[in-house]
Amino acid sequence: MRVYDLKQGEVGKITKIELSGSALERLSALGVRVGEQVEVISFSLLKSSVLISCAAVRVGLRKSLAQKIQVSV
């Protein structure tokens, strides 16, 4: 399951992040790492982005990025 597949209010634990380079470093600096719990706060109007809460930080992710973060419920 991916972060994008979670419904609003659902919580999951990050199991794998399929990114590399600067994108992975930016997420890691914000606390979005393997092993952390992530909660979906809301989706944009056309579901083109998702607002998540992870490690006491709220982060907005594009759909393409949210689909590269695997979670277990």
N, C-alpha and C positions, 0 to 999 in steps of 0.2 A: 504494500500500500504506500502511496505517496502523500506528502503533506497536502497537495492539491485535492486529493480524494477524501480527506477528512471533511466532516460537516462542521458548520459553525458551532463552536463550543466544545468540540471533541478534543481529546488530549491523546497524544501518542509519544513514543520514545524514539528518538532518531537512531536508526540502525546503520545507515549508510548514506554518504553524500557523494554523488557521482559528478563531482566537479574537481578542477585542479587550478593551479595558478592563483592569480590575484582574486578571483571570485571566491575561492575557498578560503583564502587568507582574510578577506573582508568579513565573511560570515563567521569565521572563527574568532576574529577580534570582537565581534558583537555578541559572542557567546553561543552561537548556533554551531554545536559540535555533536559528534556521535556520543550517545549516552545521555544527552540532555532531553528533558521533556519539552514538548512543544504543544501549544494550544492555538487553534484557529480562532481568531477574534471576529473577523468578518471578511467578506469578499467584496470586490468592487462591483459596480452596477452590472457590467457584462461579464463578470468573472474573469477579467483579464489580469487581475492581481489579487493577492491575498495578504491580509494583515495577521501576523502571528505574534505570539508571546513566547519567548524562550529566554531562560536565565534572567528574569526580571527586566527584559528589554523587549520592546515592541518593534518589529521589523516588517516592512512592506516588501513583498517579493513578487516579481513578475510570474506569470503562469509558467513560463518555460523554466525558470529557476526552481519554482516550487515542485515541479514534476521530477526534479533530479534529486530530491531529498526523500529517502525511504524512511518509513516509520512503522513501528508495530504498535498496535492498540492495546 
